[in-house]
């Protein structure tokens, strides 16, 4: 036990971003390796024994002010390395590498340097699904649908490991993949060939295999878009989107997410969807307390409770959100609802978003206990805390 108490853990730079889809771009491992960040060591509490619940992560939390804790829950899209470093120094817990980001960030150790620019190493995330949602130079990954059509689950895992190793070598630590949506849409539809299959059992096999491969390669996978975007009425980039009622989702769309929660060592991304029987009037799933409770508790769709990080989809480039809320408002509402990481695709409103969330904390719409719980979930995904 004494050895465990004295263990110093090198914080991992994890990357995280939104699963925005074809128009945007975008972690750490299970029992395999995690993506390593530049050396910022933080000692964790004991991983077992008396008092663990009260002390786990307390030393980590004690190093952070309220505003620094809030920053750990924010992930922003960046233009280039300088923009990314400014965001991390301003307190952002993660940066998102999008289709618009200068490609030079992928070389020369740039992203490792970005991750280490702040008090706590930042997540570095990307959307690397394959096919038309591919952001990483040299990934050469086919679409999910093509992968399931042409490869076995074992081969899909090997592909995940290959791409994961490539991303880790570039300093990427979080991949907003696999897409766990169940869809029969045509290939070029909003989900389309981003889905492995219209059969939930096939989606389970291949999404699990690809996620395991990412972990093998040292990258943290994030399943998306809970509770299921595959039968959507449209594209949330363009406006509000509805899906079948919750009762129908339970028999099909939620099946892969039930398996994802059971698998452990992965995050989940919430989409911007209206779900009859679930979402509150005027709120998409990404801002819906009922949706966050469904995922967190699990009982409402037959899953285990989920204690990993919940990420939002992009809160700034989707009309399903921006038609009604400013970015700072949406960020605050998503965290109030129960998300752990709010994602959007620019850095210019980072300070205003921190202010908005701080106002929510002061008004007790986000309690300090809830804030700490979210910070620790993110820290565990980065392996900054191991308990």
Secondary structure, DSSP 8 states (H G I E B T S, - for coil): -HHHHT-EEE-----------TT------SSS-----S--EEE---SSSTTHHHHTTHHHHHT--HHHHHHHTEEEEESSHHHHHHHHHTT-SEEEE-TTS-GGGGSTTHHHHHHTTSSS--EEEE---BTTB--STT-----HHHHHHHS-HHHHHHHHHHHHHHHHHHT--EE---B-------TTSSSGGGSS-SSHHHHHHHHHHHHHHHHHHT-EEEEEEET--TT-SS-TTTS--EE--HHHHHHTTTHHHHHHHHH-S-EEEE---EETTTS-TT--GGG-HHHHHHHHH-GGGT-----S-EEE--SSS-HHHHTT--HHHHHHHHHHHT-SBEEES-STTHHHHHHHHHHHHHTTSS-HHHHHHHHHHHHHHHTSS--
